[in-house]
């Protein structure tokens, strides 16, 4: 079978079964999420309880999607690797007090 035919067959199956659309990675528990973020599992659970970190509640269980956690922590980056405001940096007065 050609690649086009295989894609069409896979697409038809995905239309009937949305789960077959893409390979789904298993969800992480608090220990797995903590290892990914290099923080204690207690911190991960506290942040999920406070609704400050992406998570999925399955009854009494809390699970985490590794891809969502990566997007979350990358959006929280701070530091010198961010582009500076070029207009202020070129003016020559950035950081100086008037007077």
Number of C-alpha atoms within 10 A of each C-alpha: 5 6 8 9 10 11 11 11 11 13 15 13 14 14 11 10 10 10 11 14 14 8 7 9 9 10 16 18 18 21 17 17 22 18 14 13 15 10 12 13 17 12 12 25 20 12 14 19 12 9 10 11 17 17 24 14 10 8 6 6 9 17 21 22 18 19 10 13 17 13 11 14 11 10 9 7 10 8 6 7 7 8 7 9 8 8 9 11 11 9 8 9 10 10 8 7 6 5 3
